[in-house]
Amino acid sequence: MPNPALASESRGIWARLFSNPWLGFVLAVIVIGLDQYTKAWASAELQYRVPVEITGWFDLMLAHNTGAAFSFLASAGGWQRWFLAFVALLVSAVVSVWLTRLQPSETLLGIALGLVLGGGVGNLIDRVSFGYVVDFISWHYDDWYWPAFNLADSAICLGAVLLVWDSFFGQTRKQASQ
């Protein structure tokens, strides 16, 4: 017969380990690891700017982005590398502090912040190490191409969507629970 006290203690350990802020930090580490692994794979296996067709709308194509989102500032002359690295470092610090101040009930917010943090640090590692961010996912329709991106970019976007979702619906849930 299972020991209820042991089961309760076990749930307590998992609840503490995966509660805020740890859930966000654990998720960030997972995102960073997967992001760096896939970028290393893409850099080793793909030829620069040579698409490998997966479907009629999805290619793998190695690209290097020296700018920010959508190659903003890509042709700025080099100063953007350290400026964007500084911005990423500052945002990562703010998100880390925010994570440590979350309430245990703010799980969705912790997930969102963990995704943003992991994606930001993943791209920061590239920017500092290489001077550019490695991108390799390419979506297109006919002759219209979405800018190439990577897993870190995807995590940042998903985290941003969850932040917006939480800002609209998280407060309602918080008020209902009080």
N, C-alpha and C positions, 0 to 999 in steps of 0.2 A: 504494500500500500504506500503510495507516495506521501512524503512528508510535506504537509502544507507550509510549514515554516521555511523549509529549504526551497520550495517552489517560490514562495514570496520573496525570499532573499535573492534567488536567481533572477527573478523579474526585476527586482530593485537594482541589481548590478547592471543589467541590460538597459534599464530605463535611465540610469545615471550616465552610462557610457554613451548612449545615443540620444541624450537630451541636449538641449542647448547649453553651451555653445558647441559641445563636442560633435554633434551631428553635422553641423556646418563645416567644422574643421576636417572631420573624417571625409566628408563628401569632397571638400576642396582637394585633399591629398589624392583621392581616387581620380578626380578630374585631371589633376596635374600629371599623375602617372600615366593615365590612358592617353592624354594629349601628347606628352613627350614621346611615348612609345610609338604612336601612330605617325608623328612627324618624323621620327628617326626612320621608320619603315618607309615612308613616302620618299624621303631624301635618298635612301639607299636603293629603292626599287624603281622609282619613276625617273624619266628623263625630264629635264627642265622644259616646261611649256609644251610638252608633247602629250596630248590627251590620250587616255586609255578608256575607250568607250565601255561602259557597264550596261547602260540602257540607252534608249533614244533621247533621254533627257538628263542623264547623269553620267559624268566622266570623273576619272581620277586624273588630276593634272597638277604637277608640282609647280608652284609659283612662290616667289619671294616678295613680300610686301614690306617696303621700307617706311610706309606711312601708317596711318590709323585706319579705321573702318572705311571700306570702299576706296582704299588707297589715298585717302585724304592726306595731304602733305608729303606724298611719296616723292615728289620731285623738288623738295625744299632745299636740297643741298647738303644734307647730313646732320644739321643741328637737331632735326626732329627725332633722331634716335634717342638722344639723352633727354630731350624734353618729354617725349612720350613715355620713356622709361620712368622718369621722375613722377609723371602723372599716375602711371600704373602703380608705382610704389606707394604714393600718397593714398590713392583710392584703396589699395589693399590694406594699408594700415587702418584707415577709417572703417572699412568693412570688418576687419578683425576685432577692433574695439567694439563695434556695434554687436558682433556675434557674442562677445563676452557679457554683454548687458541684456541679452534677451531673457524673457521670462520662460519658464518650462512649457507654458501653453503655446508659445509662438513657434511651433514646429515648422510650419510652412515658410515662415520668414527665415528661419534658420537654414532650411534647404535652399531657398532662393539666394541668400547671402553666400552660402557655401559654393553654389554654382558660379556666382559672379567672382568670388575670390579665387577659386580654382582656375577658371578661365583666364582671369587677369594675370595671375602668377605664371600660368603656362605660356602666355604670350610674352610676358616680361622676361622670362628665361631666354626665349629666342632672341628678343630684341637686344638684350645685353650681350648674349653669347655671339650672335651672328651679325647684328646690325639690321636684321629684318625678321619678319615673322613667316614661318613656313606654312603655306596654305596648300591644300591638295584636293579639296572637294569642289566640284564644279557642276552646277545645275544650269540647264539651258532649255530653251524652247525655240526651235527653228534657228534663226540667227541672233536671238536675244539671249545673252549670257549673264547670269548673276555673277557678281565678283566671287572668285575662289575664296574658300574659307576653310576652317579646321575645327577640331572638336572643342578647342578652347572658345572659339567664337560662338559655337552652338551652345555651350554651357552658359556663356554670358547672356546670350539672347533668351534662353529658357529661364535663367535666373531673373532677368529683367521682367519677363512676362509674369512670372510668379510674384515678383515684388508688386507689380501693378494689381494683379489679382488680389493679393493680400491687402493692399491699401484700400480696395473697394469692399471686399467681402470679409476680411479678417477682423475688422473693427466690429462688424455686425455680430460675428461669432463671439468676440470678446465681451460685448455688451450683453448678449444673451446668456452668457455663462455667469455673469455677476449677479 
